[in-house]
Amino acid sequence: MHAADFVTSYFDAWNKQDSKAIAQHLAENGTYLDVPENRHLCREQLIEQLDELFELETNVYELTGEILAGENTIAFQYKVYPRNSSSTPQQAQTWFGAEFVTLRDGALVEIADYYEQQGQQAPHSPLLSATGARRVQRYAKSGLGTLQMEKVKHQLVELMESEQVYLRPDLTLPDLAGALGCTVNHVSQAINAGFGVSFFDYLNEYRVKDAMCLLGQDDSDPRTVLNVALDVGFNSTSTFYVAFKKVTGKTPAQYRRANSS
């Protein structure tokens, strides 16, 4: 998929308030990630939330800056302002955001959305305002140069390998940013654009590698698959199975039979 074509089609769907067209940019099992709220929405959930939003709000969505495209990622910044405002876009209550798109085999498996409004009071989340949910702190996307990105990537690898923070099942992107002393957006950009994977895939690759070691051990009383999953940072066997097969091409049981000494 050509990055510019995707972005053009994506903004067109937002500006037409076409919830289904927006959701259809995702793969069938893709996820829309509202990063500040840490909410994961499948296609159906996204359509439901957007339908409620568009009943109450009519905004204009515009691309700002360049589209950054990698082998498996697309990143871009945007601004939003009320369509029917009597003010100019510069004077209206304008807020800004950035999205990171992760592709796998040409399909869009994740759209991660970051957003921030300028001004004294932060607005509702674009997906929560329709339900009157609490106001939240927005994360603005700022540019991360090549040298800075390499530095953050190096810090991430060191943190993962020396402190094994991925073993925490409740680890979040803000947690990583706090540990590194970076902004959430810089860490996310380093993972999405630098490593070419989503935040959760990045964590799960480390977790699966540990699981592979545990499953390959010669043990007369081997721990259960559930125990292995919990020991390496997963909080459910279903999530563990999906992540493990994605990395190894085998289920945990198949891997254990093939590799235990």
Order of alpha helices (4+ residues) and beta strands (2+ residues): alpha-alpha-beta-beta-alpha-beta-beta-beta-beta-alpha-alpha-alpha-alpha-alpha-alpha-alpha
